[in-house]
């Protein structure tokens, strides 16, 4: 017959084992959660995302890998060999489809031929929408930044990375939201006509925010641009569901860039893919 003392000892041992197992399990969960945290995004609590309205633009990319368009088509619009896109204008580099995503190809500094068979030219990558009627909107997409690189013609610069064009009126008049930069910051700039930067001048709106791009991992990007009743312009950026910055242009370096324009993407010395690209009305 088992004594009461032995029963009590056995029960106590079982309780201790259960508690140790419980604590170790939760410690492991916390360690995993810390390991999975996106680099560079400090915990800010739950962000209230903007309410999205009607989808205004949702381009699709085919499966497989093929050229969508390139700057050869931009500079040779009457050449029958040129490849054009109904959605995008490529002013520099080459835009490919790869597995239903847009892709820069492997960036180089070659001037591409009609089919980009000799190279991509995507070390300097610029695309804008054919449509230019986007005013107060939200732009969202999934982004995979494979690598930052250099070429003999394009050495490393701190502003290398990926930039989202908003209210793009021309190459001299636009807003640029930098998403992934070589120097690990996110920043909003306005470009005005006249100056040393390819015929324009850039003006920074507010202070930069520290952010380390997670190369090789998908990110979700959401940006909004709003023309306010007082003719100022507000730009807000969310990365992976967290509010990263909000900046309002009250006239820095010249009047705010109000009115509709194109939306675009720019890449400098960087290979990337993007998919699920959407432009929505706000509200």
Secondary structure, 3 states (H helix, E strand, C coil): CCCHHHHHHHHHHHHHHHHHHHHHHHHHHHHHHHHHCCCCCCCCCCCCCCCEEEEEECCCCCCCEEEEEEHHHHHCCCCCCCCCCCCEEEEECEEEEECCEEECCCCCCCCCCCCCCCCCCCCEEEEEECCCCECCEEEEEEEEEEEECCECCECCCCCCEEEEEEEEEECCEEEEEEEEECCCEEEEEEEEECCCCCCEEEEECCCCEECCCCCCCEEEEEEEEEECCCCCEEEEEEECCEEEEEEEECCCCCCCCCCCEEEEEEEECEEEEEEEEEEEEEC
